[in-house]
Amino acid sequence: MTKNLICTPENPDGVLVDMTAEEISFAETSFQQGEDEKTQKANEEQAQADLKASAKAKLIAGEALTEDEANTIVL
């Protein structure tokens, strides 16, 4: 079972106690939310980089830009 280290002024070195099912569930949910947020941020950064690359390629080729592509250039 998963343990928690609880430190108090009476026990500065801490005491190991078992986590409840609710605490384990909360920890797992929090971890998954963090992973989902990291994945979402990475996807957004990749989409922005792809949009910039597309805008640059179209500028070089003399093609018309979409509004989103133009917005990446005009900061």
TORPAKE-344571 format. One record per atom (N, C-alpha, C, O): residue number from 1; x, y, z; atom name; residue in three letters. Coordinates in nm, 4 decimals, decimal comma, padded with zeros to 6 digits. Atoms other than C-alpha are relative to their C-alpha. Layout:
BEGIN
{num=NUM x=X y=Y z=Z atome=CA residu=ALA}
...
***
This chain:
BEGIN
{num=1 x=00,0853 y=-00,1177 z=00,0000 atome=N residu=MET}
{num=1 x=00,0000 y=00,0000 z=00,0000 atome=CA residu=MET}
{num=1 x=00,0898 y=00,1239 z=00,0000 atome=C residu=MET}
{num=1 x=00,2031 y=00,1203 z=00,0479 atome=O residu=MET}
{num=2 x=-00,0736 y=-00,1251 z=00,0102 atome=N residu=THR}
{num=2 x=00,1117 y=00,3551 z=-00,0633 atome=CA residu=THR}
{num=2 x=00,0036 y=00,0679 z=00,1366 atome=C residu=THR}
{num=2 x=-00,0914 y=00,0600 z=00,2145 atome=O residu=THR}
{num=3 x=-00,0195 y=-00,0633 z=-00,1305 atome=N residu=LYS}
{num=3 x=00,2450 y=00,5520 z=00,2301 atome=CA residu=LYS}
{num=3 x=00,0093 y=00,1509 z=-00,0137 atome=C residu=LYS}
{num=3 x=00,0460 y=00,2031 z=-00,1189 atome=O residu=LYS}
{num=4 x=-00,0170 y=-00,1440 z=-00,0137 atome=N residu=ASN}
{num=4 x=00,2376 y=00,9158 z=00,3375 atome=CA residu=ASN}
{num=4 x=00,0992 y=00,0249 z=00,1121 atome=C residu=ASN}
{num=4 x=00,0947 y=-00,0438 z=00,2142 atome=O residu=ASN}
{num=5 x=-00,0910 y=-00,0404 z=-00,1065 atome=N residu=LEU}
{num=5 x=00,5162 y=01,0767 z=00,5398 atome=CA residu=LEU}
{num=5 x=-00,0564 y=00,1271 z=00,0601 atome=C residu=LEU}
{num=5 x=-00,0642 y=00,2304 z=-00,0064 atome=O residu=LEU}
{num=6 x=00,0588 y=-00,1146 z=-00,0684 atome=N residu=ILE}
{num=6 x=00,3616 y=01,3102 z=00,7950 atome=CA residu=ILE}
{num=6 x=00,1006 y=00,0508 z=00,1033 atome=C residu=ILE}
{num=6 x=00,1390 y=-00,0201 z=00,1963 atome=O residu=ILE}
{num=7 x=-00,0947 y=-00,0634 z=-00,0914 atome=N residu=CYS}
{num=7 x=00,5984 y=01,5507 z=00,9696 atome=CA residu=CYS}
{num=7 x=-00,0741 y=00,1019 z=00,0850 atome=C residu=CYS}
{num=7 x=-00,1527 y=00,1818 z=00,0339 atome=O residu=CYS}
{num=8 x=00,0601 y=-00,0953 z=-00,0934 atome=N residu=THR}
{num=8 x=00,4894 y=01,7445 z=01,2758 atome=CA residu=THR}
{num=8 x=00,1093 y=00,0495 z=00,0942 atome=C residu=THR}
{num=8 x=00,2180 y=-00,0082 z=00,0981 atome=O residu=THR}
{num=9 x=-00,1003 y=-00,0450 z=-00,0974 atome=N residu=PRO}
{num=9 x=00,6717 y=01,9456 z=01,5436 atome=CA residu=PRO}
{num=9 x=00,0347 y=-00,1084 z=00,1018 atome=C residu=PRO}
{num=9 x=00,1473 y=-00,1149 z=00,1512 atome=O residu=PRO}
{num=10 x=-00,0254 y=00,1095 z=-00,0956 atome=N residu=GLU}
{num=10 x=00,6334 y=01,6425 z=01,7718 atome=CA residu=GLU}
{num=10 x=00,0832 y=-00,1117 z=-00,0631 atome=C residu=GLU}
{num=10 x=00,1581 y=-00,1804 z=00,0062 atome=O residu=GLU}
{num=11 x=-00,0735 y=00,1032 z=00,0735 atome=N residu=ASN}
{num=11 x=00,7768 y=01,4098 z=01,5037 atome=CA residu=ASN}
{num=11 x=00,0688 y=00,0644 z=-00,1203 atome=C residu=ASN}
{num=11 x=00,0233 y=00,0480 z=-00,2335 atome=O residu=ASN}
{num=12 x=-00,0651 y=-00,0709 z=00,1111 atome=N residu=PRO}
{num=12 x=01,0192 y=01,6179 z=01,2955 atome=CA residu=PRO}
{num=12 x=00,0559 y=-00,0930 z=-00,1076 atome=C residu=PRO}
{num=12 x=00,0709 y=-00,0510 z=-00,2224 atome=O residu=PRO}
{num=13 x=-00,0504 y=00,0955 z=00,0985 atome=N residu=ASP}
{num=13 x=01,1566 y=01,3048 z=01,1234 atome=CA residu=ASP}
{num=13 x=-00,1133 y=-00,0624 z=-00,0799 atome=C residu=ASP}
{num=13 x=-00,0894 y=-00,1247 z=-00,1833 atome=O residu=ASP}
{num=14 x=00,1165 y=00,0480 z=00,0723 atome=N residu=GLY}
{num=14 x=00,8045 y=01,2104 z=01,0181 atome=CA residu=GLY}
{num=14 x=-00,0435 y=-00,1381 z=00,0427 atome=C residu=GLY}
{num=14 x=00,0334 y=-00,2151 z=00,1003 atome=O residu=GLY}
{num=15 x=00,0600 y=00,1296 z=-00,0288 atome=N residu=VAL}
{num=15 x=00,5754 y=00,9133 z=01,0599 atome=CA residu=VAL}
{num=15 x=-00,0641 y=-00,0492 z=-00,1293 atome=C residu=VAL}
{num=15 x=-00,1380 y=00,0245 z=-00,1946 atome=O residu=VAL}
{num=16 x=00,0601 y=00,0589 z=00,1194 atome=N residu=LEU}
{num=16 x=00,4797 y=00,6811 z=00,7749 atome=CA residu=LEU}
{num=16 x=-00,1361 y=-00,0589 z=00,0345 atome=C residu=LEU}
{num=16 x=-00,1490 y=-00,1391 z=00,1270 atome=O residu=LEU}
{num=17 x=00,1344 y=00,0541 z=-00,0179 atome=N residu=VAL}
{num=17 x=00,1078 y=00,6092 z=00,7510 atome=CA residu=VAL}
{num=17 x=-00,0523 y=-00,0443 z=-00,1359 atome=C residu=VAL}
{num=17 x=-00,0134 y=00,0100 z=-00,2393 atome=O residu=VAL}
{num=18 x=00,0607 y=00,0476 z=00,1237 atome=N residu=ASP}
{num=18 x=-00,0936 y=00,4180 z=00,4925 atome=CA residu=ASP}
{num=18 x=-00,0971 y=00,1045 z=-00,0544 atome=C residu=ASP}
{num=18 x=-00,1694 y=00,1693 z=00,0213 atome=O residu=ASP}
{num=19 x=00,0959 y=-00,0898 z=00,0637 atome=N residu=MET}
{num=19 x=-00,2871 y=00,6277 z=00,2417 atome=CA residu=MET}
{num=19 x=-00,1352 y=-00,0696 z=-00,0087 atome=C residu=MET}
{num=19 x=-00,1423 y=-00,1911 z=-00,0273 atome=O residu=MET}
{num=20 x=00,1337 y=00,0563 z=00,0160 atome=N residu=THR}
{num=20 x=-00,6632 y=00,5796 z=00,2305 atome=CA residu=THR}
{num=20 x=-00,0279 y=-00,0172 z=-00,1489 atome=C residu=THR}
{num=20 x=00,0444 y=00,0352 z=-00,2336 atome=O residu=THR}
{num=21 x=00,0392 y=00,0207 z=00,1402 atome=N residu=ALA}
{num=21 x=-00,8352 y=00,4683 z=-00,0886 atome=CA residu=ALA}
{num=21 x=-00,0339 y=00,1337 z=-00,0650 atome=C residu=ALA}
{num=21 x=-00,0040 y=00,1543 z=-00,1826 atome=O residu=ALA}
{num=22 x=00,0336 y=-00,1319 z=00,0528 atome=N residu=GLU}
{num=22 x=-00,9648 y=00,8249 z=-00,1314 atome=CA residu=GLU}
{num=22 x=00,1263 y=00,0798 z=-00,0325 atome=C residu=GLU}
{num=22 x=00,1326 y=00,1459 z=-00,1362 atome=O residu=GLU}
{num=23 x=-00,1258 y=-00,0718 z=00,0241 atome=N residu=GLU}
{num=23 x=-00,6126 y=00,9708 z=-00,1008 atome=CA residu=GLU}
{num=23 x=00,0728 y=-00,0555 z=-00,1216 atome=C residu=GLU}
{num=23 x=00,1291 y=00,0204 z=-00,2005 atome=O residu=GLU}
{num=24 x=-00,0647 y=00,0634 z=00,1152 atome=N residu=ILE}
{num=24 x=-00,4760 y=00,7207 z=-00,3527 atome=CA residu=ILE}
{num=24 x=-00,0721 y=00,0418 z=-00,1284 atome=C residu=ILE}
{num=24 x=-00,0081 y=00,0767 z=-00,2276 atome=O residu=ILE}
{num=25 x=00,0784 y=-00,0389 z=00,1167 atome=N residu=SER}
{num=25 x=-00,7590 y=00,7976 z=-00,5952 atome=CA residu=SER}
{num=25 x=00,0261 y=00,1459 z=-00,0363 atome=C residu=SER}
{num=25 x=00,0430 y=00,1786 z=-00,1538 atome=O residu=SER}
{num=26 x=-00,0265 y=-00,1415 z=00,0234 atome=N residu=PHE}
{num=26 x=-00,7032 y=01,1725 z=-00,5547 atome=CA residu=PHE}
{num=26 x=00,1385 y=00,0196 z=-00,0600 atome=C residu=PHE}
{num=26 x=00,1550 y=00,0979 z=-00,1535 atome=O residu=PHE}
{num=27 x=-00,1372 y=-00,0128 z=00,0500 atome=N residu=ALA}
{num=27 x=-00,3280 y=01,1345 z=-00,6118 atome=CA residu=ALA}
{num=27 x=00,0094 y=-00,0467 z=-00,1457 atome=C residu=ALA}
{num=27 x=00,0749 y=00,0174 z=-00,2278 atome=O residu=ALA}
{num=28 x=-00,0028 y=00,0514 z=00,1365 atome=N residu=GLU}
{num=28 x=-00,3810 y=00,9254 z=-00,9249 atome=CA residu=GLU}
{num=28 x=-00,0708 y=00,0951 z=-00,0973 atome=C residu=GLU}
{num=28 x=-00,0237 y=00,1177 z=-00,2088 atome=O residu=GLU}
{num=29 x=00,0746 y=-00,0941 z=00,0832 atome=N residu=THR}
{num=29 x=-00,6399 y=01,1698 z=-01,0615 atome=CA residu=THR}
{num=29 x=00,0825 y=00,1257 z=-00,0239 atome=C residu=THR}
{num=29 x=00,0890 y=00,1755 z=-00,1362 atome=O residu=THR}
{num=30 x=-00,0825 y=-00,1208 z=00,0119 atome=N residu=SER}
{num=30 x=-00,4120 y=01,4675 z=-00,9924 atome=CA residu=SER}
{num=30 x=00,1168 y=-00,0242 z=-00,0949 atome=C residu=SER}
{num=30 x=00,1486 y=00,0610 z=-00,1778 atome=O residu=SER}
{num=31 x=-00,1111 y=00,0337 z=00,0876 atome=N residu=PHE}
{num=31 x=-00,1202 y=01,2937 z=-01,1627 atome=CA residu=PHE}
{num=31 x=-00,0460 y=-00,0045 z=-00,1449 atome=C residu=PHE}
{num=31 x=00,0210 y=00,0495 z=-00,2329 atome=O residu=PHE}
{num=32 x=00,0507 y=00,0121 z=00,1371 atome=N residu=GLN}
{num=32 x=-00,3318 y=01,2126 z=-01,4704 atome=CA residu=GLN}
{num=32 x=-00,0357 y=00,1364 z=-00,0572 atome=C residu=GLN}
{num=32 x=-00,0120 y=00,1618 z=-00,1753 atome=O residu=GLN}
{num=33 x=00,0321 y=-00,1344 z=00,0463 atome=N residu=GLN}
{num=33 x=-00,4566 y=01,5721 z=-01,4913 atome=CA residu=GLN}
{num=33 x=00,1272 y=00,0747 z=-00,0401 atome=C residu=GLN}
{num=33 x=00,1297 y=00,1449 z=-00,1412 atome=O residu=GLN}
{num=34 x=-00,1274 y=-00,0633 z=00,0324 atome=N residu=GLY}
{num=34 x=-00,0972 y=01,6944 z=-01,4841 atome=CA residu=GLY}
{num=34 x=00,0573 y=-00,0521 z=-00,1306 atome=C residu=GLY}
{num=34 x=00,1086 y=00,0253 z=-00,2115 atome=O residu=GLY}
{num=35 x=-00,0489 y=00,0593 z=00,1240 atome=N residu=GLU}
{num=35 x=00,0007 y=01,4531 z=-01,7596 atome=CA residu=GLU}
{num=35 x=-00,0818 y=00,0491 z=-00,1194 atome=C residu=GLU}
{num=35 x=-00,0266 y=00,0780 z=-00,2255 atome=O residu=GLU}
{num=36 x=00,0867 y=-00,0482 z=00,1076 atome=N residu=ASP}
{num=36 x=-00,2997 y=01,5595 z=-01,9685 atome=CA residu=ASP}
{num=36 x=00,0329 y=00,1454 z=-00,0352 atome=C residu=ASP}
{num=36 x=00,0360 y=00,1824 z=-00,1525 atome=O residu=ASP}
{num=37 x=-00,0348 y=-00,1405 z=00,0240 atome=N residu=GLU}
{num=37 x=-00,2075 y=01,9273 z=-01,9250 atome=CA residu=GLU}
{num=37 x=00,1331 y=00,0119 z=-00,0748 atome=C residu=GLU}
{num=37 x=00,1469 y=00,0944 z=-00,1651 atome=O residu=GLU}
{num=38 x=-00,1289 y=-00,0029 z=00,0703 atome=N residu=LYS}
{num=38 x=00,1521 y=01,8593 z=-02,0320 atome=CA residu=LYS}
{num=38 x=-00,0162 y=-00,0393 z=-00,1462 atome=C residu=LYS}
{num=38 x=00,0421 y=00,0229 z=-00,2349 atome=O residu=LYS}
{num=39 x=00,0241 y=00,0447 z=00,1371 atome=N residu=THR}
{num=39 x=00,0322 y=01,6715 z=-02,3398 atome=CA residu=THR}
{num=39 x=-00,0703 y=00,1076 z=-00,0803 atome=C residu=THR}
{num=39 x=-00,0342 y=00,1328 z=-00,1953 atome=O residu=THR}
{num=40 x=00,0731 y=-00,1056 z=00,0689 atome=N residu=GLN}
{num=40 x=-00,2119 y=01,9491 z=-02,4292 atome=CA residu=GLN}
{num=40 x=00,0920 y=00,1174 z=-00,0330 atome=C residu=GLN}
{num=40 x=00,0860 y=00,1719 z=-00,1432 atome=O residu=GLN}
{num=41 x=-00,0913 y=-00,1116 z=00,0237 atome=N residu=LYS}
{num=41 x=00,0555 y=02,2168 z=-02,3920 atome=CA residu=LYS}
{num=41 x=00,0990 y=-00,0352 z=-00,1115 atome=C residu=LYS}
{num=41 x=00,1267 y=00,0480 z=-00,1978 atome=O residu=LYS}
{num=42 x=-00,0934 y=00,0420 z=00,1048 atome=N residu=ALA}
{num=42 x=00,3008 y=02,0180 z=-02,6069 atome=CA residu=ALA}
{num=42 x=-00,0683 y=00,0000 z=-00,1368 atome=C residu=ALA}
{num=42 x=-00,0085 y=00,0398 z=-00,2367 atome=O residu=ALA}
{num=43 x=00,0737 y=00,0002 z=00,1262 atome=N residu=ASN}
{num=43 x=00,0334 y=01,9729 z=-02,8737 atome=CA residu=ASN}
{num=43 x=-00,0239 y=00,1418 z=-00,0506 atome=C residu=ASN}
{num=43 x=-00,0121 y=00,1679 z=-00,1703 atome=O residu=ASN}
{num=44 x=00,0227 y=-00,1386 z=00,0395 atome=N residu=GLU}
{num=44 x=-00,0468 y=02,3453 z=-02,8730 atome=CA residu=GLU}
{num=44 x=00,1287 y=00,0640 z=-00,0519 atome=C residu=GLU}
{num=44 x=00,1263 y=00,1376 z=-00,1505 atome=O residu=GLU}
{num=45 x=-00,1283 y=-00,0538 z=00,0451 atome=N residu=GLU}
{num=45 x=00,3224 y=02,4351 z=-02,9034 atome=CA residu=GLU}
{num=45 x=00,0364 y=-00,0550 z=-00,1369 atome=C residu=GLU}
{num=45 x=00,0878 y=00,0185 z=-00,2212 atome=O residu=GLU}
{num=46 x=-00,0299 y=00,0610 z=00,1295 atome=N residu=GLN}
{num=46 x=00,3628 y=02,1906 z=-03,1931 atome=CA residu=GLN}
{num=46 x=-00,0884 y=00,0593 z=-00,1085 atome=C residu=GLN}
{num=46 x=-00,0415 y=00,0854 z=-00,2193 atome=O residu=GLN}
{num=47 x=00,0918 y=-00,0589 z=00,0975 atome=N residu=ALA}
{num=47 x=00,0549 y=02,3304 z=-03,3682 atome=CA residu=ALA}
{num=47 x=00,0451 y=00,1408 z=-00,0375 atome=C residu=ALA}
{num=47 x=00,0373 y=00,1792 z=-00,1541 atome=O residu=ALA}
{num=48 x=-00,0485 y=-00,1357 z=00,0266 atome=N residu=GLN}
{num=48 x=00,1955 y=02,6839 z=-03,3345 atome=CA residu=GLN}
{num=48 x=00,1260 y=-00,0049 z=-00,0874 atome=C residu=GLN}
{num=48 x=00,1407 y=00,0749 z=-00,1800 atome=O residu=GLN}
{num=49 x=-00,1217 y=00,0132 z=00,0802 atome=N residu=ALA}
{num=49 x=00,5324 y=02,5734 z=-03,4726 atome=CA residu=ALA}
{num=49 x=-00,0343 y=-00,0415 z=-00,1436 atome=C residu=ALA}
{num=49 x=00,0250 y=00,0088 z=-00,2391 atome=O residu=ALA}
{num=50 x=00,0425 y=00,0425 z=00,1343 atome=N residu=ASP}
{num=50 x=00,3604 y=02,3982 z=-03,7649 atome=CA residu=ASP}
{num=50 x=-00,0622 y=00,1161 z=-00,0765 atome=C residu=ASP}
{num=50 x=-00,0390 y=00,1315 z=-00,1964 atome=O residu=ASP}
{num=51 x=00,0639 y=-00,1144 z=00,0637 atome=N residu=LEU}
{num=51 x=00,1554 y=02,7102 z=-03,8359 atome=CA residu=LEU}
{num=51 x=00,1038 y=00,1012 z=-00,0484 atome=C residu=LEU}
{num=51 x=00,0910 y=00,1568 z=-00,1575 atome=O residu=LEU}
{num=52 x=-00,1072 y=-00,0920 z=00,0395 atome=N residu=LYS}
{num=52 x=00,4684 y=02,9268 z=-03,8425 atome=CA residu=LYS}
{num=52 x=00,0758 y=-00,0541 z=-00,1212 atome=C residu=LYS}
{num=52 x=00,1082 y=00,0204 z=-00,2137 atome=O residu=LYS}
{num=53 x=-00,0721 y=00,0604 z=00,1120 atome=N residu=ALA}
{num=53 x=00,6435 y=02,6837 z=-04,0740 atome=CA residu=ALA}
{num=53 x=-00,0825 y=00,0092 z=-00,1276 atome=C residu=ALA}
{num=53 x=-00,0286 y=00,0360 z=-00,2350 atome=O residu=ALA}
{num=54 x=00,0874 y=-00,0101 z=00,1158 atome=N residu=SER}
{num=54 x=00,3445 y=02,6812 z=-04,3061 atome=CA residu=SER}
{num=54 x=-00,0032 y=00,1428 z=-00,0538 atome=C residu=SER}
{num=54 x=00,0011 y=00,1648 z=-00,1748 atome=O residu=SER}
{num=55 x=00,0021 y=-00,1412 z=00,0413 atome=N residu=ALA}
{num=55 x=00,3315 y=03,0611 z=-04,3106 atome=CA residu=ALA}
{num=55 x=00,1295 y=00,0367 z=-00,0713 atome=C residu=ALA}
{num=55 x=00,1276 y=00,1054 z=-00,1734 atome=O residu=ALA}
{num=56 x=-00,1293 y=-00,0310 z=00,0615 atome=N residu=LYS}
{num=56 x=00,7014 y=03,0832 z=-04,3897 atome=CA residu=LYS}
{num=56 x=00,0097 y=-00,0614 z=-00,1393 atome=C residu=LYS}
{num=56 x=00,0560 y=00,0028 z=-00,2336 atome=O residu=LYS}
{num=57 x=-00,0055 y=00,0673 z=00,1304 atome=N residu=ALA}
{num=57 x=00,6725 y=02,8295 z=-04,6710 atome=CA residu=ALA}
{num=57 x=-00,0878 y=00,0715 z=-00,1022 atome=C residu=ALA}
{num=57 x=-00,0488 y=00,0853 z=-00,2181 atome=O residu=ALA}
{num=58 x=00,0900 y=-00,0702 z=00,0923 atome=N residu=LYS}
{num=58 x=00,3780 y=03,0161 z=-04,8246 atome=CA residu=LYS}
{num=58 x=00,0569 y=00,1362 z=-00,0390 atome=C residu=LYS}
{num=58 x=00,0431 y=00,1791 z=-00,1535 atome=O residu=LYS}
{num=59 x=-00,0611 y=-00,1293 z=00,0326 atome=N residu=LEU}
{num=59 x=00,5596 y=03,3492 z=-04,8011 atome=CA residu=LEU}
{num=59 x=00,1102 y=-00,0175 z=-00,1033 atome=C residu=LEU}
{num=59 x=00,1204 y=00,0601 z=-00,1984 atome=O residu=LEU}
{num=60 x=-00,1095 y=00,0262 z=00,0930 atome=N residu=ILE}
{num=60 x=00,8605 y=03,2044 z=-04,9783 atome=CA residu=ILE}
{num=60 x=-00,0548 y=-00,0345 z=-00,1384 atome=C residu=ILE}
{num=60 x=-00,0001 y=00,0077 z=-00,2402 atome=O residu=ILE}
{num=61 x=00,0586 y=00,0420 z=00,1273 atome=N residu=ALA}
{num=61 x=00,6375 y=03,0501 z=-05,2464 atome=CA residu=ALA}
{num=61 x=-00,0905 y=00,1069 z=-00,0605 atome=C residu=ALA}
{num=61 x=-00,1350 y=00,0932 z=-00,1744 atome=O residu=ALA}
{num=62 x=00,0852 y=-00,1069 z=00,0504 atome=N residu=GLY}
{num=62 x=00,4343 y=03,3703 z=-05,2817 atome=CA residu=GLY}
{num=62 x=-00,1477 y=-00,0338 z=00,0017 atome=C residu=GLY}
{num=62 x=-00,2256 y=00,0255 z=-00,0730 atome=O residu=GLY}
{num=63 x=00,1402 y=00,0394 z=-00,0108 atome=N residu=GLU}
{num=63 x=00,1071 y=03,2034 z=-05,1858 atome=CA residu=GLU}
{num=63 x=-00,0714 y=00,0848 z=00,1047 atome=C residu=GLU}
{num=63 x=-00,0073 y=00,1475 z=00,1890 atome=O residu=GLU}
{num=64 x=00,0804 y=-00,0736 z=-00,0982 atome=N residu=ALA}
{num=64 x=-00,1773 y=03,3632 z=-04,9888 atome=CA residu=ALA}
{num=64 x=00,0027 y=-00,0730 z=00,1349 atome=C residu=ALA}
{num=64 x=00,0030 y=-00,1960 z=00,1414 atome=O residu=ALA}
{num=65 x=-00,0007 y=00,0555 z=-00,1356 atome=N residu=LEU}
{num=65 x=-00,1719 y=03,3138 z=-04,6125 atome=CA residu=LEU}
{num=65 x=-00,1416 y=-00,0057 z=00,0550 atome=C residu=LEU}
{num=65 x=-00,2275 y=00,0745 z=00,0184 atome=O residu=LEU}
{num=66 x=00,1262 y=00,0001 z=-00,0739 atome=N residu=THR}
{num=66 x=-00,4624 y=03,2115 z=-04,3949 atome=CA residu=THR}
{num=66 x=00,0106 y=00,1056 z=00,1094 atome=C residu=THR}
{num=66 x=00,1193 y=00,1562 z=00,1374 atome=O residu=THR}
{num=67 x=-00,0018 y=-00,1011 z=-00,1058 atome=N residu=GLU}
{num=67 x=-00,5631 y=03,4510 z=-04,1180 atome=CA residu=GLU}
{num=67 x=00,0863 y=-00,0455 z=00,1170 atome=C residu=GLU}
{num=67 x=00,1619 y=00,0343 z=00,1724 atome=O residu=GLU}
{num=68 x=-00,0811 y=00,0518 z=-00,1104 atome=N residu=ASP}
{num=68 x=-00,4059 y=03,2260 z=-03,8520 atome=CA residu=ASP}
{num=68 x=00,1491 y=00,0089 z=-00,0316 atome=C residu=ASP}
{num=68 x=00,2295 y=00,0437 z=00,0549 atome=O residu=ASP}
{num=69 x=-00,1406 y=-00,0078 z=00,0394 atome=N residu=GLU}
{num=69 x=-00,0800 y=03,2113 z=-04,0468 atome=CA residu=GLU}
{num=69 x=00,0492 y=00,1445 z=00,0054 atome=C residu=GLU}
{num=69 x=00,1605 y=00,1714 z=00,0507 atome=O residu=GLU}
{num=70 x=-00,0365 y=-00,1418 z=-00,0049 atome=N residu=ALA}
{num=70 x=-00,0779 y=03,5898 z=-04,0830 atome=CA residu=ALA}
{num=70 x=00,0164 y=00,0472 z=00,1434 atome=C residu=ALA}
{num=70 x=00,1055 y=00,1265 z=00,1737 atome=O residu=ALA}
{num=71 x=-00,0070 y=-00,0389 z=-00,1417 atome=N residu=ASN}
{num=71 x=-00,1398 y=03,6276 z=-03,7109 atome=CA residu=ASN}
{num=71 x=00,1283 y=-00,0479 z=00,0659 atome=C residu=ASN}
{num=71 x=00,1755 y=00,0157 z=00,1602 atome=O residu=ASN}
{num=72 x=-00,1251 y=00,0484 z=-00,0596 atome=N residu=THR}
{num=72 x=00,1715 y=03,4213 z=-03,6317 atome=CA residu=THR}
{num=72 x=00,1168 y=00,0915 z=-00,0373 atome=C residu=THR}
{num=72 x=00,2151 y=00,1012 z=00,0362 atome=O residu=THR}
{num=73 x=-00,1075 y=-00,0884 z=00,0470 atome=N residu=ILE}
{num=73 x=00,3842 y=03,6670 z=-03,8289 atome=CA residu=ILE}
{num=73 x=-00,0124 y=00,1366 z=00,0654 atome=C residu=ILE}
{num=73 x=00,0879 y=00,1950 z=00,1065 atome=O residu=ILE}
{num=74 x=00,0252 y=-00,1310 z=-00,0584 atome=N residu=VAL}
{num=74 x=00,2240 y=03,9863 z=-03,6949 atome=CA residu=VAL}
{num=74 x=-00,0200 y=-00,0180 z=00,1490 atome=C residu=VAL}
{num=74 x=-00,1289 y=-00,0534 z=00,1941 atome=O residu=VAL}
{num=75 x=00,0087 y=00,0219 z=-00,1450 atome=N residu=LEU}
{num=75 x=00,2999 y=03,9705 z=-03,3253 atome=CA residu=LEU}
{num=75 x=-00,0334 y=00,1239 z=00,0749 atome=C residu=LEU}
{num=75 x=-00,0441 y=00,1209 z=00,1975 atome=O residu=LEU}
***
